[in-house]
Amino acid sequence: MSNILIYYGSKNEFDNISPANFRTLTDVVYEIDKDSKNYVIHFKGQDEDDNNNERLFVENFVVKSDEYAGVREHVIINFSNFLSKFDFDNIYLHNPPLQISEQIKRLYPNTEIRYQEYSSITIENLLAIESTYESKIIGQVNVKFELLQALFPLTLKNRTKPVVLLLYGKSGIGKTETAKFIAEVVGEPLFRKQFSMFQNNQFATYLFGGAHYERSFAKDLLDRESNVILLDEFDKAHSSFHSAFYQLFDEGVYEDQNYSLKLDKSIIICTSNYNSSNEIEEHLGSAIYNRFDKIIHFGDLNNEAKQRIGEQIFESLHGVYDSQLSEEVVRRLSSNYVKCENVREIRHLIEDTFALHAVLEHIKE
């Protein structure tokens, strides 16, 4: 009896459960198309070679998520008919489009459906955030307590809805680094989407789904390796697209015309450069504003924070550049940390100083 598995999760995890020897969707489609174009003429009285009627047999048929885009639409729409053209022992489908998964479940009721188990935040994770946040994200002491308060519900047994956070404040003061830090504590790589990279027409197709071969947010979410999700510069998404996130923020469900998925116990972090909560509600609108579980402000860096950040970056870069700065240069460099607005400016100042000094040393040689 044939075995069929539909697996929803990351590419790495799917590879771990796939057999070592298999044939791909692209490979089988090509062979079937090739065979269908081979015509054999039989003359009266000539024996037919039984081998000409031999069906293709595939022991392990494996379809990875990025393969669906490589075949024509009729294969997707008539996937059950495609399967009838060859024999198989095992089928492994990775994050299939709805058109395929619905056909498979109707045709093979005993299909096994498996979901990747993502890490969820624990009390131990919260304790780690409490003890190390200030050493990782300098100058945002108040943020730590709001994070702990917002994330705690995910430790409750019956809580499946994601926690949705909006981090706002000036650029380069710790918002994105906070998302990276949370992912690090949970132990999974951060899933990050930069919304400023999408133009309106692209974004509509990406969010609501287009042709089966086009990229989509839903497909990227299915392929993710983490339950910590960063929607960077969320404010760059036009308000006409906010409806795509209503169900995701409310229930952890995301759907487009090709895919459907559920993000249980996930942490969804949005960032923006707004200056106040009133400005956020005015520009984003109440419908999306009220769906955030917590809106957390990142304040401007004070001089003490800038000094600590500068010293930390200086130490991290000191071993990278093969050059020694004089005490006078180090003193002047340090006195300029407080003139910078954010972490990026401080880093650029230090890197530029090291680079200039290294170039001058080489010129002297």
N, C-alpha and C positions, 0 to 999 in steps of 0.2 A: 504493500500500500504506500502511496506517495505521501511525503511529509512536506508541509508548507509552513514557513515561518515569516511573519511580518514583524520587523523590528523597528522601533522608533527610538532614535538616539543618535549619538555622535558617530562619525566615521570610524574613529579608533575603536570604539566598543563594538561596532558591527564587524570590523575586521577580526576582532578577537573571537567572535563566535562563528565566523565563516569557515568553511573547510579549506584546506590548503590547496586542493585541486578543484577547479570549477571552470565553468564557461560563463561568459558575460552576456548581457542582453545584446550588446552591439555585435558580438561574435555570432550569436544564434540568429539574429535578424539577418545578418549578411549571408549566412549559409542557406537559410530558408529562401531568401530572395534569389540567391544564385541558383538554387535547385529548381525554383519555379520557372526560371528562364531557359532551362535545358529541355529541349523537346526531342523525343525519341520517336522515329517513324518505324512502324512494324509492317512488313509485307505479309501478304497472305501466305500461310504455311510456315512462317518463321516463328520459332519458339521465343517467347518473351523471357528475358533474363529476370529472374525473380529479384535480383539485387537492385534492379532499377526501381522497384517498389518498396525498397527497404526504408523504414522511417528513421528519422534522426533520433538518437537516444542520447540524453544528457543526464549523467549521474547527479551532478550538483549544478543547479542553475542559480547563479548569484547576480542580483541586480543592485548596484550601489546607487545612492541618491542622485549623484550627478550624471548617471547614465540615461535617465529618462529624457533629458534635454537633447540627447544625441540621436534620437529616433524620430521618425515622422509621426504626426498626430494620429494617424489611423491605427498605429500600433498601440498607442495609449487608449484610444476610444474602444478598440476591439481587442483588448488584451486577452480576454478569455478565448477568443477565436484564435489568436496567435499561439496560445499554449496548446491548443488542440492539434497543432501542426507537428508536434514532436512529443516523444515520451521522456519521462524524467522520474528520478527517484526522490530528489529533494529540491525545494525551491526556497531561496532566502531573499526576501525583498526588504530593502532598506528605505524607510521613509517614503513609501509610494504615494503618488497623487491619489486623491479621492476616487477618481474614475477607475483606477486600478484596484485599490483596496476594496471598494464596494463590489466589484465584479468577482474578486477572489472570494470574498466572504459568502456571496450567494452561491457560487459554483462549488466551493469547498468549505462546508460548514464547520469542519473540524480544524480549520486553520488556527495555528497557534499565534497569538499576538503578545509580543513582549515589549516592555518599556524600560529604558535605561533608568537606573536608580541614581539620581543626583544627590549630592550631599546637601543636607539641610543644616541650618545654623543651630547650635546647641548652647546650653548654659556655659559649657567650657569655652566655647568660642566667644561668648559675651564677656567672660572674665578676661580672656586674652585681649579683647578690644579695650576693656577698661584699663588694663595694666600697661599696654604698649602704644595706644593711639597717640598720646602726646609726644612720644619720641619719634613717631613716624610722620605725623601731620602737626607741624609746629605752629602755635599761635591760634589754635581753634579749640580751646578747652571746652567751651560751652557746647560745641558740636558733639563731643563724645557722649555726653549724657542724653542728648536728644536721640542719638543713634541707638543707644542701649534701650531707651524707652520704646522706640519704634520697632526694633528688631525682636524684642522679647516675645511678642505674640506668636512668632514662628516656632518657638520652643514648646508651645502647647500641643498636646497630642492630637486634638481634633481640629486644629487650624490647618486648612489647606490653601486658602486664599493667599495670593502673594502680598508682600508688603511693598507699597509703591511710595518712593521718596522723591521729593524735588529738592535738590541742593542748589541754592542760588547765592550770587555774590559776584564780585569782580573776577576777572580771568586770572588764573595762575596763583590761587591762594589755597588750593587743597581739595577742590571738589572731585576732580577726576582721580587724584591720588587716594582719596578716601574710598572710592569705589574699588580701586585696585587693592587697597589694603584689606577691605572686607573679603574680597575674593581670595586673597592670600590666606587669611585666617580660616576661611571655610575649607580651603585646600583644593580649589578648582580654578582653572584659567578664566579670566574675565571675558564674558561675551560683550563686545563693544560695537556699537553702531554710531557713526558720526553723521548726524542728520544734516549738517551744513553742506555735505557733499552732494546732496540730491537736489536737482531742480524740480519744479512743479510737475511736469509731465512724467519724468522718471519716477518721482516719488509716488504718484498715483498708481502706476503700474506695480511698483515695488510693494506698496502697502496692500493693495486690494487684489493683486494677482493679475497676470496677463496670460499670454500663451504659455503652454507647459514648459517651453524651453527658456523662458525668461526668468531672471533672478527674482526672488520675492522674499519679503521679511519672514513670512511663515516658514518657508523652506529653510532659511538660515537659522531660524529658531529651532526647527527640528534637528538640524545638524549640530547644534551647539554642544559644547563640552561642559557647560557650567550652568548653574541655576542663579548665578549672580549676573545680572544683565544691566549694562550701562547704555542709556540712550543719551549720548552726549549732545549738547546744544539742542535740547528738545524744543526750545523756543523757536528754532529755525523752521520747524514744521508749520506750514500754513494751517490756520484754524479749520479750514475745510477738510483737513485730514484727521482731525482729532477724533472723529467718530470711530475711526479704525481701532482706537485704543480703549474705548469704553468698556467692552466686555473683558478685555485683557486685564485692565486695572481693577474691575469689579470682581471678576470670577477666576481670572487666570486662564481664560479661554481665548484663543486667537484663531480666526478663520478667514480665508479668502476663497476665491472660486476654485482653487486647486487643492488646498490643504486645510486641515483642522488639527489643532493640538491643544493640550492643557498643560499649564505650568504650575504644578502644585508646589507650595512652599518656596516659591522663588522670591528673590530680592530684585526688584526693578528700580533702578536709580536713574532719574532724569536730572540733567544739569541745565542751568541757564545763567545768564549774566544780568538778570534783573536786579534792581536795587531795593525793592520792597515787596511785601506780600500783596499790597494794594495794586502795584504795577503788574504783578503776575496775573492777578484775577482780571484786571482790566484788559490785558493783551491776550491772555489765553482763554478767557471766558469762564463763567461759573461752572459750566458742565464738566470741563476737564479739571478745573481747579479743585473742586470738591471731591474728586476721585483720588487725590493724593492722600495717603495715610499720614504723612508728615511732611511739612515744608520747613526746611532747615536753612537758616541764614549763615553764611560764612563771612565773618567780619573782616575789615581791613587789617593788615598785619601791623602791629605796633613795632617800635624800634627794637625792643628786646627780642621779639620773634625774628625780625629780620637779621639781627646779629647772630642768633643761634642757627638760623638757616644758612647764613653765609659761612659760618665756621664748619658746619656739617658738610656743605658742598665742597668747601676748600679742602677738607681732609679727604673726601672721596676722590677728588681730582688730582691731588698732590702726587699720588703714585702713578697716575696716567701719563702726565707730562714729565719727560726726563729733563727737568730743569729746576734750579733752586732760585727762589726769589729772595732778594735781600730783605733784611728786617724793615727797612724803610718802605720798600714797596708793599710788603705785607701789611704794615701799619696803615698806609694810605688806602690800600685796597679795603681793609676792614672798616675804615671810617666812611667808606662810600656805600656800604651795604644799606644803611638806613635811608639813602636817597632813592633807592629802588622801590618800585611799586609792588612787585610780586616776586615769586620764586624764580620765574623764568628770567626776569631782568637780572636778578642776583647771579644766577648761573651763567648768563651771557657775560656779565661783568668779569667774573672769575676766569671763565674760559678764555675770554679775549686777552686778559692780562697774562695768563700762562702762555698762550699762543704767541703773543707779541714778544715776550721775553725769550721764548725758545727760538724764534726767528732771528732776533738780535744776536743771540749766542752763536748761531750758525754763520751769520754774516761776519762776526769777529774772527771766526776760525778761518 
